[in-house]
């Protein structure tokens, strides 16, 4: 691991509107000169969505689209091939626009528990219903991520890779709120120790030092993610409450970076850059943290993916993240 590594001051979450990989890569690399990411374009259809894209990375497990969603199958079909083809297209575009780039670069994949909550077994129930299926899925994902990271590194040798695990279903899994196929019941809550151990194993695929776990859902389990080895936690800042204060304070003091989602993901007027990060400064004061730590502890992002935004607004929101991060660094008080 490179000891000089540092996260950039601003980046995106992952998804963008539209379906042109080259245009997306050009926007991302032109906006985030010191922390670009591999864009996701779900508007292209099944296989470009977050579940299908990650399903295409799995090793010796395959999935196909059913009317109810993605379902595990016996062999790679056209849906798996389409997902892999689009991922290759996206990597081609990013490689083209990152020639000679050196620095942090982020790729995203769905984490094991959100995948288990959203991938169906052959009987139509979520993989979450079967502990053995969850273990197989996590092992397949671990190997798939290892290969994906190696391929990205081969294409962009100067990149210091950051792996983002998207876990919007993590809190429902923890609380037993994931509905069964019938919709009348919920799956049992998974033991916190099992959840933590599974995440720790997958985070270990990348050395445990440059993994960020993202959730734009309420009640992000900051302490659990920190114990699992996440180097950073990415979240929708507007969903924080004061009961999150202790966990966030402990995370920052323990060296965990915060990816603060402060820029809205839907079209509308944007506040001035200083106003966008005002809440972050207020949180810092409330926690009694030194303002000088802000730039070293915070990466500014949109509150979640931008797939639902207009192309013009998405570009403006990404550029706004950069300006807001600059404001935070220049005026921490």
Secondary structure, DSSP 8 states (H G I E B T S, - for coil): --TT----SB---SB-SSS-HHHHHHHHHHH-TTSEE--B-GGG-TTTSHHHHHHTT-SS-EEEEETTEEEEESS--HHHHHHHHHHHHHHHHHHHTTTT--EEEEEEEE-HHHHHHHSB-TTSSBGGG-HHHHHHHHHHHHHHHHHHHHHHHHHSTTEEEEEEEE-TTHHHHHHT--B-TTSSSB-----HHHHHHHHHHHHGGGTTTSEEEEE-SSS--HHHHHHTT-SEEEEEGGG--GGGHHHHHHHHHTT-EEEEEEE-SSSS----HHHHTHHHHHHHHHHT--GGGHHHHEEEEESS--TTS-HHHHHHHHHHHHHHHHHHHH---
